[in-house]
């Protein structure tokens, strides 16, 4: 058994009987009643769990409650993270009996790494080889930590990824990638902009929050190479450029259409029509045309003209 915190309660956690919904494959992409499951390492305080749960619930209320969804919260103690890894792999094995439990324990980006490096991430499990489909969000205790304001918008960011991937039904990796665009400009840009937008609309958040965050992201313009498109920047050393300017691209696309066209229309059509046809139908032009306008016209505007498109 492993000592963890679950659903905000500290307890000696005996591995429960896990019921895998038989209709999981058919229900993919539909809002669900069941709330997310929360697990945390033994060094994670109750306040950290409660904070994460609060911002998940804000996101789910705004964008719909999609699942199955698990949150795994990691502290800074590597041994506690190792114990959480063990529990994680046992639960994975129960939910998907075909899983290689030993391989799970040896995965490179495990909870021990999160304890050392921090950050947050979503693992969407939906493929041809797994019986279980679902979302696994990992939240760490630094970069950002729960004492930082950014932790709240990062939780929203990760949940918007859940929303994005819930609207891609296929189990085929190539088909899923064709709808996510692989490089970070679209998925990360969308998650970042929608997270900052929703956070800016919460009570007691500064009226200037969205403008300040988006203004900061404009510094990445200086790192664009001549003639380079954000579409072509991969994850990695220069990936932050695609995150930052991708958020601005989504803001620009919404400005040219509407928030509803982006968040509702595009994602409603994405599964059936594919990325490009869903984009053109809902957002008024091809993605290539919008990207060309964005690079050749919008990014050359003054700072104030750029900020003027924000709500």
C-alpha atoms as one frame of an Amber mdcrd trajectory, in Angstrom:
protein
   0.000   0.000   0.000   1.038   3.608  -0.546   0.434   6.687   1.552  -1.157
   9.309  -0.682  -3.764  12.001  -0.573  -6.884  11.360  -2.581  -9.876  13.656
  -3.077  -8.444  15.941  -0.424  -8.233  13.285   2.312  -4.998  11.995   3.790
  -5.136   8.239   4.195  -3.337   4.968   3.827  -4.497   4.191   0.331  -5.402
   0.587  -0.418  -5.656   0.008  -4.151  -9.383   0.153  -4.929 -11.398  -1.957
  -7.276 -11.461   0.065 -10.473 -14.540  -0.070 -12.637 -13.792   0.687 -16.276
 -16.855   1.965 -18.081 -17.836  -0.410 -20.862 -19.140   2.458 -22.954 -15.890
   4.386 -22.691 -15.073   4.148 -26.392 -18.582   5.191 -27.468 -18.847   8.034
 -24.955 -15.559   9.676 -25.892 -16.001  13.374 -26.509 -19.251  13.728 -24.569
 -19.407  15.619 -21.263 -19.598  13.249 -18.297 -21.088  13.501 -14.816 -18.185
  11.839 -13.020 -15.733  14.379 -11.662 -11.969  14.010 -11.949 -10.069  11.712
  -9.592  -7.346  13.362  -7.506  -4.187  11.668  -6.233  -1.213  13.313  -4.567
   2.147  12.397  -3.074   2.404  12.194   0.709   4.310  15.512   0.957   1.608
  17.498  -0.856  -0.485  19.629   1.557  -4.277  19.663   1.520  -4.252  23.301
   0.403  -2.433  22.337  -2.808  -5.003  19.664  -3.613  -7.900  22.005  -2.855
  -6.411  24.729  -5.077  -6.009  22.345  -8.016  -9.512  20.993  -7.576 -10.968
  24.521  -7.440  -9.429  25.557 -10.761 -10.304  22.266 -12.442 -13.925  22.844
 -11.434 -13.852  26.409 -12.813 -12.579  25.077 -16.142 -15.037  22.166 -16.259
 -17.955  24.472 -15.486 -16.936  26.831 -18.294 -15.930  24.325 -20.987 -17.737
  21.124 -20.002 -16.716  18.243 -17.761 -14.814  15.751 -19.922 -13.254  12.495
 -18.827 -12.319  10.009 -17.584  -9.828  12.396 -15.974  -7.203  11.963 -13.269
  -5.072  14.622 -11.573  -1.759  13.469 -10.070  -0.138  16.090  -7.843   3.580
  15.804  -7.124   5.503  17.479  -4.319   9.248  18.054  -4.000  10.203  14.856
  -2.159  11.632  12.367  -4.666  10.944   9.316  -2.490   7.306  10.339  -2.081
   7.112  10.794  -5.855   8.588   7.306  -6.323   5.844   5.840  -4.117   3.240
   7.749  -6.113   4.742   6.302  -9.319   4.236   2.816  -7.933   0.591   3.508
  -7.149   0.106   5.138 -10.546   1.354   2.073 -12.416  -0.775  -0.274 -10.344
  -3.871   1.784 -11.140  -2.898   1.868 -14.818  -2.660  -1.933 -14.736  -6.102
  -2.250 -13.165  -7.674   0.081 -15.703  -5.862  -1.547 -18.610  -4.881  -5.181
 -17.843  -2.724  -5.389 -20.995  -0.402  -2.669 -19.710   3.273  -3.487 -19.088
   3.490  -2.413 -15.449   7.274  -2.669 -15.362   7.527  -0.490 -18.456   5.239
   2.036 -16.767   7.614   2.279 -13.812  10.573   2.842 -16.138   8.929   5.584
 -18.223  11.271   8.547 -18.663   8.925  11.349 -17.649   7.809   9.920 -14.315
   6.704  11.646 -11.115  10.239  11.643  -9.745  11.256  13.838 -12.654   8.339
  16.180 -11.933   9.500  16.377  -8.295  12.950  17.465  -9.458  12.038  19.727
 -12.391   8.471  20.865 -11.767   6.069  21.889 -14.558   2.713  20.385 -15.567
   1.487  18.195 -18.381  -1.360  16.226 -19.918  -1.090  12.614 -21.035  -3.986
  11.666 -23.311  -4.306   7.902 -23.376  -6.282   6.876 -26.423  -4.789   4.472
 -28.930  -5.324   1.175 -30.731  -3.536  -0.911 -28.093  -5.177   0.249 -24.854
  -8.587  -0.770 -23.509  -8.811   2.366 -21.371  -9.101   5.853 -22.832  -8.739
   8.907 -20.641  -6.812  11.969 -19.562  -4.043  12.178 -16.976  -2.935  15.621
 -15.776   0.231  15.945 -13.691   0.708  19.075 -11.590   4.009  19.669  -9.795
   4.992  21.941  -6.904   7.273  24.294  -8.815   7.570  25.991 -12.199   4.964
  27.149 -11.192   4.203  26.227  -7.588   0.816  26.555  -5.875   1.903  29.764
  -4.146   2.318  31.457  -7.558  -0.568  33.081  -9.425   0.467  31.314 -12.629
  -0.392  27.938 -11.089  -4.089  28.767 -11.493  -3.905  29.585 -15.201  -1.634
  26.576 -15.789  -4.354  24.339 -14.324  -6.821  25.947 -16.753  -4.307  25.501
 -19.592  -3.977  21.765 -18.932  -7.727  21.361 -18.733  -8.234  23.122 -22.060
  -5.957  20.443 -23.512  -8.454  17.909 -22.153 -11.195  19.810 -23.976  -9.176
  19.851 -27.217  -8.329  16.143 -27.186 -11.849  15.134 -26.159 -12.974  16.420
 -29.553 -10.686  14.051 -31.447 -12.319  10.627 -31.496  -9.889   8.492 -33.494
  -7.547   5.994 -31.842  -5.136   6.238 -34.799  -2.053   8.298 -33.935  -1.626
   9.767 -37.417  -5.269  10.814 -37.567  -5.110  12.391 -34.121  -1.930  14.288
 -35.052  -3.555  15.621 -38.221  -6.176  17.271 -36.025  -3.745  18.633 -33.441
  -1.148  19.945 -35.919   1.714  18.264 -33.997   3.839  21.435 -33.548   2.734
  23.591 -30.599   1.458  26.715 -32.382  -2.210  25.646 -32.474  -2.842  23.376
 -29.481  -0.533  25.157 -27.045  -1.460  28.573 -28.380  -5.137  27.740 -27.976
  -4.747  26.329 -24.472  -2.644  29.270 -23.337  -4.928  31.968 -24.705  -8.141
  30.355 -23.470  -6.608  29.770 -20.028  -5.484  33.381 -19.665  -8.822  34.617
 -21.004 -10.853  32.542 -18.530  -8.561  33.447 -15.649  -8.874  37.148 -16.478
 -12.658  36.848 -16.118 -12.554  35.536 -12.546 -13.472  37.685  -9.539 -10.648
  39.690  -7.951  -8.293  39.239 -10.917  -6.661  42.436 -12.160  -8.488  44.164
 -15.006  -5.146  44.367 -16.803  -4.257  40.675 -16.396  -4.936  39.559 -19.966
  -3.298  42.600 -21.553  -0.224  42.282 -19.331   0.226  38.578 -20.060  -0.285
  38.998 -23.786   2.021  42.009 -23.933   4.753  39.918 -22.323   4.288  37.210
 -24.979   4.945  39.714 -27.776   8.646  39.700 -26.867   8.894  36.423 -28.790
   8.471  38.350 -32.056  12.132  39.309 -31.736  13.114  35.634 -31.844  11.284
  34.835 -35.068  13.660  34.245 -37.952  13.093  36.049 -41.229  10.250  34.444
 -43.161   9.606  31.907 -40.390   6.057  30.798 -39.584   4.989  29.777 -36.096
   3.471  26.684 -37.739   6.979  25.331 -38.375   8.449  25.743 -34.862   8.603
  22.403 -33.001   8.597  21.656 -29.295  12.021  22.078 -27.748  14.514  24.888
 -27.376  12.501  27.452 -29.382   9.077  26.053 -28.604   8.203  28.978 -26.330
   7.955  31.182 -29.432   5.129  29.030 -30.776   3.436  29.021 -27.355   3.580
  32.807 -27.075   2.751  33.795 -30.630   0.360  30.849 -30.977  -1.673  32.428
 -28.169  -1.691  35.661 -30.148  -2.684  33.803 -33.312  -5.702  32.301 -31.551
  -6.600  35.760 -30.220  -6.335  37.065 -33.791  -8.469  34.228 -35.218 -11.139
  34.876 -32.584 -10.996  38.601 -33.386 -11.610  37.798 -37.069 -14.514  35.444
 -36.254 -15.778  34.989 -32.675 -14.987  33.165 -29.460 -17.953  30.867 -30.118
 -16.746  30.057 -33.625 -13.374  28.981 -32.252 -14.340  27.141 -29.091 -17.691
  25.683 -30.118 -17.942  25.575 -33.911 -14.395  24.551 -34.769 -14.172  21.793
 -32.182 -17.667  20.515 -32.948 -16.653  19.979 -36.585 -13.050  18.910 -35.997
 -13.677  15.188 -35.658 -15.829  14.856 -38.779 -14.243  17.430 -41.099 -10.600
  17.369 -40.051  -8.479  20.354 -39.107  -8.406  22.410 -42.295 -12.057  22.091
 -43.306 -13.223  22.765 -39.739 -10.928  25.798 -39.597 -12.144  27.273 -42.880
 -15.823  26.573 -42.162 -15.812  28.229 -38.760 -12.983  30.752 -38.827 -13.590
  32.437 -42.158 -10.476  31.516 -44.158  -7.898  28.770 -44.513  -5.309  28.406
 -41.776  -2.629  29.261 -44.297  -4.364  32.529 -45.205  -4.872  33.473 -41.563
  -1.232  32.686 -40.777  -0.071  34.805 -43.692  -2.204  37.741 -42.505  -0.944
  37.231 -38.968   2.742  37.317 -39.917   2.689  39.832 -42.733   0.156  42.292
 -41.383  -0.900  41.798 -37.763   2.530  41.322 -36.156   3.711  44.531 -37.852
   1.063  46.642 -36.134   1.918  48.873 -33.188   1.735  47.457 -29.699  -1.483
  49.362 -29.009  -3.120  48.149 -32.227  -2.303  44.575 -31.263  -3.683  44.989
 -27.760  -6.870  46.521 -29.153  -8.062  43.124 -30.463  -8.241  41.710 -26.928
 -11.634  41.695 -25.180
